[in-house]
Amino acid sequence: MNITSVTSVLFSPTGTSRKVAMAVADGCGYHNSCVVDATYNTPSDMCYKEHELVVVAVPVYGGKVAPLALQRLDAMRGDNTPIVLIVVYGNRAYEEAVAQLDVFVRSRGFVTVAAAAFVGEHSYSTARYPIAVGRPDAADLADARAWGRDIAAKLARIESTQSIDVASLKEPRNPLFSKLRFILFVLKQRRKKSVAKPMVVVDADKCKLCGKCVKLCPTGAIATGDYLHTDTSRCIKCCACVKGCPAKARTLDTPYAPVLSQCFKDRKSPTTIL
Ligand SMILES: Cc1cc2nc3c(=O)[nH]c(=O)nc-3n(C[C@H](O)[C@H](O)[C@H](O)COP(=O)(O)O)c2cc1C
């Protein structure tokens, strides 16, 4: 196949999906490359032809593709266009996300030629409760680039797009004890009468009122001038404002961070198929 360009289409509030997509696209080595970032708005033109390669990268929320990512990418259209699927998850599990993304793109005219799950630092990770800190790291990004090279080599070899079966992507297993401990914790949380839902809190003493959080929020949950308040009806708990606050005034108050940190310490490697 004579591929002429690669377009990275992404949704990435804390930037880990973006890093993986860029490394894969870089590894592909096509001269023409561009990025369509759907983190802050719905891109206007997302139609692609058969000779263009698309790399789509999205985060995993609750074992599925982040719902807002699918909303923002709803207008994506392919014309038998080869597509590379990437889900990025916080070292717990990606569960249905790859299969869900595959159905999503196929119904829009794309042909899945490669798929992967990479690990990114968990959005809930903090200094006290670290979860996959610094991922994707240099080793992950080297893997991503090498995989990109393999994808380009495969596409150069074949005559026409052939879809792969994403079910053959093997999810890394969690140790049974950790898995059970996490499931029991979630069930216990759900049974509680007043469930402590994750929410962003702001330390008024630390906040410098710089307004960076307004720019970082993908959903407009923080209004200009009202930096100490986050609209919970809009907030998707992506932690873009938490991780990007220069004064470290914002934190996500969540009961899940300690248990995620405890249960999912073991490093998981990226899994890829093509
Ligand atoms: C609301 C929410 C739910 C999440 N659910 C999962 C999950 O089910 N499994 C997992 O391993 N990581 C989960 N994560 C972590 C993200 O998938 C991970 O941090 C990812 O790297 C974020 O991507 P981004 O940097 O592109 O925003 C979740 C994060 C958030 C904010």
The ligand as an SDF file (V2000), in Angstrom:
LIG
                    3D

 31 33  0  0  0  0  0  0  0  0999 V2000
  -12.2830    8.9050   35.4200 C   0  0  0  0  0  0  0  0  0  0  0  0
  -11.0830    8.0270   35.1750 C   0  0  0  0  0  0  0  0  0  0  0  0
  -11.2350    6.6650   35.1000 C   0  0  0  0  0  0  0  0  0  0  0  0
  -10.1130    5.8420   34.8700 C   0  0  0  0  0  0  0  0  0  0  0  0
  -10.2960    4.4840   34.7480 N   0  0  0  0  0  0  0  0  0  0  0  0
   -9.2160    3.6890   34.5370 C   0  0  0  0  0  0  0  0  0  0  0  0
   -9.3680    2.2770   34.4060 C   0  0  0  0  0  0  0  0  0  0  0  0
  -10.4660    1.7290   34.3730 O   0  0  0  0  0  0  0  0  0  0  0  0
   -8.2430    1.5170   34.2860 N   0  0  0  0  0  0  0  0  0  0  0  0
   -6.9940    2.0610   34.2990 C   0  0  0  0  0  0  0  0  0  0  0  0
   -6.0180    1.3160   34.2740 O   0  0  0  0  0  0  0  0  0  0  0  0
   -6.8240    3.4150   34.3450 N   0  0  0  0  0  0  0  0  0  0  0  0
   -7.8960    4.2320   34.4510 C   0  0  0  0  0  0  0  0  0  0  0  0
   -7.7450    5.5900   34.4960 N   0  0  0  0  0  0  0  0  0  0  0  0
   -6.3960    6.1710   34.2710 C   0  0  0  0  0  0  0  0  0  0  0  0
   -6.2220    6.6910   32.8330 C   0  0  0  0  0  0  0  0  0  0  0  0
   -6.6340    5.7300   31.8960 O   0  0  0  0  0  0  0  0  0  0  0  0
   -4.7420    7.0090   32.5890 C   0  0  0  0  0  0  0  0  0  0  0  0
   -4.2650    7.8650   33.5770 O   0  0  0  0  0  0  0  0  0  0  0  0
   -4.4530    7.6000   31.2340 C   0  0  0  0  0  0  0  0  0  0  0  0
   -3.0610    7.5800   31.0700 O   0  0  0  0  0  0  0  0  0  0  0  0
   -4.9770    9.0340   31.0710 C   0  0  0  0  0  0  0  0  0  0  0  0
   -4.8010    9.4460   29.7270 O   0  0  0  0  0  0  0  0  0  0  0  0
   -4.4780   10.9600   29.2760 P   0  0  0  0  0  0  0  0  0  0  0  0
   -3.1380   11.3030   29.8990 O   0  0  0  0  0  0  0  0  0  0  0  0
   -4.3650   10.8750   27.8060 O   0  0  0  0  0  0  0  0  0  0  0  0
   -5.5580   11.8220   29.7870 O   0  0  0  0  0  0  0  0  0  0  0  0
   -8.8330    6.4230   34.7150 C   0  0  0  0  0  0  0  0  0  0  0  0
   -8.7010    7.8180   34.7950 C   0  0  0  0  0  0  0  0  0  0  0  0
   -9.8080    8.6070   35.0160 C   0  0  0  0  0  0  0  0  0  0  0  0
   -9.6420   10.0980   35.0550 C   0  0  0  0  0  0  0  0  0  0  0  0
  1  2  1  0
  2  3  1  0
  2 30  2  0
  3  4  2  0
  4  5  1  0
  4 28  1  0
  5  6  2  0
  6  7  1  0
  6 13  1  0
  7  8  2  0
  7  9  1  0
  9 10  1  0
 10 11  2  0
 10 12  1  0
 12 13  2  0
 13 14  1  0
 14 15  1  0
 14 28  1  0
 15 16  1  0
 16 17  1  0
 16 18  1  0
 18 19  1  0
 18 20  1  0
 20 21  1  0
 20 22  1  0
 22 23  1  0
 23 24  1  0
 24 25  2  0
 24 26  1  0
 24 27  1  0
 28 29  2  0
 29 30  1  0
 30 31  1  0
M  END
$$$$
